[in-house]
């Protein structure tokens, strides 16, 4: 995969950057405060809450993977204040030439377009990586706010089918699979300008 040339990116309202261990306390507060909703939709949240040292270790691993160009797990921060809004990730787990895009927001930050803004930014980032021709978004068909994001960004619905559940061996669940090809992105993302590289300290 590709090592990112920066630790993060700016959009109009957001800073999207690699998680790091100093973010652990704010991330834990964001997850714990929205746990019921996150556990309803996000497979990883079923293993929460975690102790602070566990989250610190996890974020150290995430940061190392980001630097190595093997996974890109990022925090979504409000650019004006630095507040943690949620997370967004590019994951190379769906085969060659493609990345899966995932996102979540804390409860009190939904409904303001932050998820779409962050997802658009990392769609640009992912499709600019060498060898990446497609970004996919997967979500539960009943998670209407999440499913609205790929629609806004011009992704195509490929299928709704039983798909493997991440972090849960052998389990499947109804899943909407959306995709955007590199060749489709100029028109699909015409209203979403590429993000600007940010300094590593935000």
WOMO-V848613 format. One record per backbone hydrogen bond with DSSP energy under -0.5 kcal/mol. NH is the residue of the N-H (numbers start at 1). CO is the residue of the C=O. If there is no record, write none. Layout:
# WOMO-V848613
{{NH,CO} {NH,CO}}
This chain:
# WOMO-V848613
{{4,66} {8,198} {9,16} {10,196} {11,14} {15,77} {16,9} {17,15} {17,75} {18,7} {19,73} {23,20} {24,21} {27,23} {28,24} {29,25} {30,26} {31,27} {32,28} {33,29} {34,30} {34,31} {35,32} {38,34} {39,35} {40,36} {41,37} {41,38} {42,38} {43,41} {45,42} {46,42} {46,43} {47,44} {48,45} {54,51} {55,51} {56,52} {57,53} {58,54} {59,55} {60,56} {61,57} {62,58} {63,59} {64,60} {65,61} {66,62} {67,63} {68,64} {69,65} {69,66} {70,65} {71,65} {72,90} {74,72} {74,88} {75,17} {76,86} {77,15} {77,75} {78,83} {79,13} {81,78} {82,78} {85,76} {85,83} {86,76} {87,104} {88,74} {89,102} {90,72} {91,100} {92,70} {93,91} {98,95} {99,134} {100,91} {101,136} {102,89} {104,87} {106,85} {109,106} {110,107} {112,109} {117,113} {118,114} {119,115} {120,116} {121,117} {122,118} {123,119} {124,120} {125,121} {126,122} {127,123} {128,124} {128,125} {129,126} {132,129} {133,97} {133,131} {134,97} {135,180} {136,99} {137,178} {138,101} {139,176} {143,140} {144,142} {147,143} {148,144} {149,145} {149,146} {150,146} {151,147} {152,148} {153,149} {154,151} {155,150} {156,179} {158,156} {158,177} {159,177} {161,175} {163,161} {163,173} {165,171} {166,164} {168,165} {171,168} {173,163} {175,161} {176,139} {177,159} {178,137} {178,176} {179,156} {180,135} {182,133} {184,181} {185,181} {185,182} {186,182} {188,184} {189,185} {190,187} {192,189} {193,191} {196,10} {198,8} {202,199}}
